[in-house]
Amino acid sequence: MNLSPLSASPAQLCVSTPASALRVPAESRAREASRSDLKWDLLLVCVAGYVLTAVGRVHQLFPALGVLRPAMLTGLLAIVLFWFDRYEIRRARHLFTPPTKFLLALLCWMMLSVTGALVPGASFELVVDNFLKTVLMYLVVAGSVRTTRDVERLAMIYLAAAAVYSIVVVTRFEVGIGNDWRLGRLYYYDANDFATFAVTAMPIGLYFLHASRRTLGRALAALALVVLALAFVRAGSRGGFIALAAVAGFVVLRYTGVALRWRMCAAAIVTLVVMGTASDRYWEQMSTILSDTDYNRTHESGRLQIWRRGVGYMLGNPVFGVGPQNFQAAEGMLSAFHDRQRLDIGVRWNAAHNSFIQIGAELGIPGLVMFVAFIAASFGLLRRASRRGADSVDTRHRALTQALMAALIGFVVGACFLSLAYSEMLYTLAALAAGIHKVMMMPDAGASTVAGASGIAGVHPLRESDVVRS
């Protein structure tokens, strides 16, 4: 039996329709699609709420919101709505791209690693109470996307979350001189984690600085870049500085979806804020990045020494590792100086300070391979989507995919100095990459322009109820 478009009359629905009739031109599909598809729906609102809470931590910035349990509420509601959604493009089967397969394999490997963990309770808690939810929400975030416009909306929420977090920490946390020259303990993130968060949001700010059709939109994007740069400087993170340099290099050399004048404008905004607000102590700190006398090179709790030990944990436990969330336990139980504890000498249970070494030590070599493959496959999706966007009349497709690529680069470089292997930042950015790839590689299911910002009606996916069997 063949499918017949909704536009057919009731009498025609009773007659078999040839398959060629389903090849509806884009213009006809645009006319058939409901204009309400251009608007937010409840599922997208819940996904936005998840991004604001899981990544932006708004419920911790404003404790009154915590009473409502917004993270749990928006996450559960989004899962339920996604499960019962009737849009064909939102079917889970469209999400089984290489990154999704690698992520599901990584989750399964984590579960297997729990049994041999140094501290099984810590591993079980991470997998069941954290990472399982993260993987599920990766599927929901990517699956909720109907059009490129939806990806733009969620990217805007990501940028807004970072900007609001920046404003709050800058206004609430004082920085002075001496040992207090940089931001200290913040909400959820530490200063280094937050610096990476800010860097991942900056390319999205550049995108909206270029893509917004209204002066107000561009002004808000410029304001977001200013507050992100200001908070970034106050974080005083050397790893974040390296990540920013990597993103800046990509933006200048490879971000071809945005005109050079807009790239230079964004670079000028960030540079002026950094140069105008950074103290001598900040530049002194940045100058130690390559210093041979820095504690990260010489001290046993410095990053280089921790990384060497981490590689040792991985090689000593090459299959399943020491267990998820057990790197610090390995420092206290397997390191060369753990015997000091018997003499009542304190031993610091250090974090990995490198997401790749963290995964390798905790999940073994197979876990590291899956993790790297997941990230590489996410970049691959963005490259394919960017090439597809280059063939589009509307260059905003390519600009958005390249903004996400720059954000992912910022995360990967920052993660080389931080323990962010299970961070929602990574999996949210990867979900947006999967979402935009899904839309741009499924023209028959629902191609789209970035219509909401430009005011032009796009092409949107038909519901399954829009076609019937005859």
N, C-alpha and C positions, 0 to 999 in steps of 0.2 A: 504493500500500500504506500502511496506517496503522500508527502506533506503538501498542504495548500496554504498560501499566505492568508493572514487575517483579512486582507483587503477583499478577498473573494466574497461573493454573495452567498447566502445560505444554500441556494440551489446548487451553486458551483461546488460547495463543500462536499456534496454527495457524489461528485464525479472525480474519477482518478485524474491526477495532475501529473504531467511529465516532470522528470527531475530537472530539466532545463528551466522550468518555470521558477525554480527556487533561486536561480541566480539573479536576484533582484539588484538592479543598479544601485549604487550608493545614494544617488539622488532620491530614488523611490524609497529606499530604506529610511532615509532621513525624514521623508514626509510621513511615513508610517509610524515612526518612533514617537512616543509621547514626549512633549516638551517638558513634562514633569521630571523626566529623567535627568534634566540639567540641574535639578535641585538636590540639596541634601536629603537623604532619607534617614530613617531611624538607625539602621545598621551603620551607616557612615558616621553618624553622630556618636554612636557608642564606640566605634573604632577610634575616633578622634579623642574621646574621653580616655580611652586606654593609653593613647600616645601621651596625652597630657599627664597622666598619673604614673605610668610605668617608666617613661623616659624623662618627662619634665618634672615629676615629683611635686605637682602643684598641691596635693593634699598635705604634704609636709611643709610647704611654704606657707600655707594658710591652714592652720590646724583645725579651724571650724569645719573645713570640708571633710576632715578625717572621720567625723561622726557619721557621715553618710556612707563610708566605705566605698568611695568612688571607683577604686581600682577593681575591686571584686564585682561591684554592681555593673559597671560598664563592660567588663570582660565577660561575665556570665551572660548578660543580655546580648552582647555581640555574637557569642557562640550560638545561642538559641536562634537569633534572627538569621544568622548565616545558614544554619541547618535547614530552616524552613523557607529560605528565600527561593523565589520562583524564576529568577533570571538565569538563563542558560549560561551566560558568561560568568556567573558566580558559582557554578558547579565546581566541586572540589577536584574533579578529574582534569580540569584545565590547569591545575597547579603543579602537576607532577613533571616539573622541569628538573634538570640536573641539580640545582641547588637544593630543591626540596628533597630529592632522593638522598643526597649526601647528608642533609640535616636529619632526616629520619634514621638513616644508618648511624649517625653520630649518637642520637638519642638511644638507640638500641644498644650500642656499644657501651654507653654510660651505664645503662642498667646492668649489663653483664659485669662491668667493672666494680659495681657496688659490693659484690660478694667477697672480693679479695682486698677491699680497702683497708688501710691502716686503722681508720676510725669509721666503721660502716654506718654509724648513725649520722655522721656529718654528710656522707655521700648520699644516703637515702633521703635526707631532708632536702638536699640540693636538687636531686632528680625529681622527686615527687612534688615538693612544695614550690619549686622554682622553675627548673628547666622544662619540665613537661608542660607547664602553663605557657612558657615562652614559645615553645615549638607550636603549640596549639594556636596561640595568637598570631604567630607568623602566618599560618595558614589562613586565619580569619582576615588579617590585614590585607594580605595579597588577594584573597578571594573576594573581599568586599568591593574591590575596584571594578567599576563598570566602564569607565572612560578615562582618557588621559586627564580630563578635568578633575576626576576624583583623586588621581595621584597628586595633582597640583594642590588640591584642597588639603590632603593629608600632609604634604610637604610644608604647606603653609602652617599647619598646626605644629609640626616639628620645630619650625623656625620660631613660632610664637612661644612655644614652651621654653626654648633656649633663651629667648630674649627676656621673658618674664623671670626666669630663674636668675639671669644676670642682673636684672634690676633689683631683685630682692636681696641677693647676696651683697651687691655693692652698697645698698642703702642700710643693710642691717649689720654688716660685719666691718669693723674698723680695721684699717691698716695704718701702721705708724712707721717707726724706724727700728733699727737693730734687728732683733730676731722676729719682730712682728711686722716686717715690711711687706709680707704677702698674706693672702687670705689663709686662714687656718681651717679648722674643721667646719665643714658646711653641712647642709642638709643632704644626707644620703651619700653624695659624692664627696671625695676629698678634692683639694685644689687641682691636683694633676688630672683626675678623672674629668672634672668640670672643664678644664682647659681643652681636653679632647672633644668633649661635647660641644663647646663653643666653636671649635674649628670645623666640626662636621656640619654645623648650621650655617656657617658663613657662605659657602657656595649657593645654598638655597636663597639666602638673602640677596646675593648677586643676581640670581635668576629673576626674583621678583622686582629688583631694581630695573631690570631690563624689560621684563614681560608685562608689568602692570600698565594698563592703558590709561589709568587716571593718575593725576598728580599726587593725590592723597596716598595711593598705593605705593608709589615710588618713594614718597616721603617716609612712610612707615617702614619700608624696606631699608632705607638709608639709616633711619633711627635704630632699627634692629642691628645693623652692622656696627653702629657706633657703640651701643651698649654691650654688644658681644666683645668688641675689641677692648673696651674699657675693663670689663670683668676679666677678660683673658690676661691682660697685663697684670692685674692685681693677683691673679692666680700664681704668677711667677714660675710657671712650669717649663722646664727645659725640654722635656719630651713634647709638650704642647707646641713649643716654639719650632721644633724640628717638623712637627706635623703641619704647622701653618706654612712653613717654607715649602714643603712638598705640595700642598694644595695651591699655594701661590704660583709655583712653577707650572703645575698642570693648567691653572686658569689662564696664565699668560700664553702658554705655548700650545695647548690642546683644546681649550674651551672655545671651539670654533662656532658653536651655536649662538654665541653672544657677540655682538659687534665689539671691536677692539676698544672703542671709546667707553663703552659701559664697563668692560673689564678694567680698564685703566682708572675709571671713576671709582669703582669699588676698591681697587688696590690703593688709590689715593686716600679714601676715607679711612681704611684700616691703618694705613701707614701714618697718617696724621695723628690719629688717636694714640697709636702706640708710641710714636716719637714724642707726642705732647704730654703723655701721662706717665711714661716709664721713668722710674727714678734711677739714679746712679747705681743703687743696689741691684736693681733689676738687670742692668747691663753687665754688672760685675758677675751676677749669677749666670747669665747667658754665656759669658766668656769662659766659664769653666767647663763647657760641654766637651771640649777636646783636651782638657788639662790632664797631664799624667799624674798630678798630685791630688786629683779630686777623690773624695772618699769612695765614690762608686767604683774606682779602679783599685784602691789600696785596702779598704776595710773589708773584713769578712762579711759584714752586712751590706756591703755595696752591691750594686746591680751586677757587675761583672762576676763577682765571686758567687752570688746567688745563681746566676745563669749557669756557671760551670757546675755547681752542685745539682741544679735542675736537670741538666743533660745527663749527669750521673744517675739520678733517680730514674730517668727514662731508660737508659741503657741497662740499668740494674733490674728494671721491671718492664721489659720491652713490649709485652703483649697487652696487659690490662692496666699497667701503671700502678700508682700507689692509691688510686681511687679518686673519684670526683671530690673536689673541695678538700683535698688532703695534702696539698703542697706544703702548707704550714706545719701540718703534723709530721711530714717527712723531715722538715728542717729540725724539729725537736726530737725525732725518733731515729732518723737514719743518717743525719749529717755526721761529719768526722768529729765534731765537738759536742755531740749530744751527751757523752759520758760525763761532762762537767756537772750535769744536773745531780749526779750522785754525790758530788762534793758540795752541794748547795750553792753552786755557781750558776747564776742565771744564764739561760740560753734563749736567744730571741728566735721566735718562730716566725720567720720572714715570709712575706708574700712573694710570689714569683717575679713580679715586676716585668713580666713579658708574657703576653697571652699565648704565644705559640709554645714557649717552654712550659707554661702552666698546663696547657692541654697535653703536651707530650709526656710530661712527668705524671700527670693524673690519669690519663687514658691510654698511655703507651703509644708506640709508633703508629699502629692502625688508627687510633683516635686523632693523632696529629695529621695524618694523611687525609682523613675525612674532613677535618676542620679547614685545612688549607684548600682542599678541593671545593668545599662549600663556598668559601670566599672567592676563589678563582672563577667558579661557575657563575656567581652573582655578577662579577665583572663581565663575564661572557654574555650574560643576558643583556646587560646595559649596552655592550658594544653592538650586539645585533639590533637592539631597539634603536640605537643611535643611527645606525646605517639605514634602517627602515625610515627613521625620521628625516634623514637627508633627502629621501625621495619624495617627501611630503611637500605640498605647497606651503604649509604653515611650518616655519622653521622652529617654532616654539617646542615642538616634539623633541627635536634634537637638543635644544638648549636645556630642557628639563632632564633628559636622560644624562647629559653631561654634568649637570649640577649634582645629580645623585652619584655619579661616578666620582666626582671630586670629593663629595662628602664621605664616600666609602674609602677613598684614598686617605683622607684625614684620619678616619678611624683606624685603619690598618697601621699607619705609621705611628700614631699615638699609642696603639695597643702593643707596639714593640717595647714600650717602656712601662706598661701598666698591666695589671691582672684583670682584663676585661673580657675574658673568653666567653663568659656567660651573660654579658651585659645586654640589656634590651636595646641599647643603641644599635648594635650590629644587626640584630635580627629584625628590627624595624626598618632600617635602611635596606636590608636584603629583601624584605617583604615588599617595599615600594618598588624595588628593581623588578621583582617577580610580577608585580601588578602591572607596571607599564609595559613589560615585555608581553604579558598575556594580551593586553588590549591591542598593542601594535602588531602582534603576530596573528591576530584573529579578526581580520577585516570583515569576514562574513558574520562573525558573532557580534561585533560591535566596534567599528572604527569610530574615531572621534577626533575632532579638533579640540583645542583647549578653549571651548566655546564660552564658558562662563565669564572669562576675563575679557574676551574680545567682543562679546555680544553677538556672536554668530552661532546659530543653531548647529549642533554637531550631529553625527550619526551615532545612534545608540542601540544597544542590544534589545532584541525583541524578547518578551517573556515567552516561556514555553506555552502559555495559554494563547499566545498570538498565532500559533500554528496548530492544526488539528489533523488527525489521521482520517483519511477518506476510505 
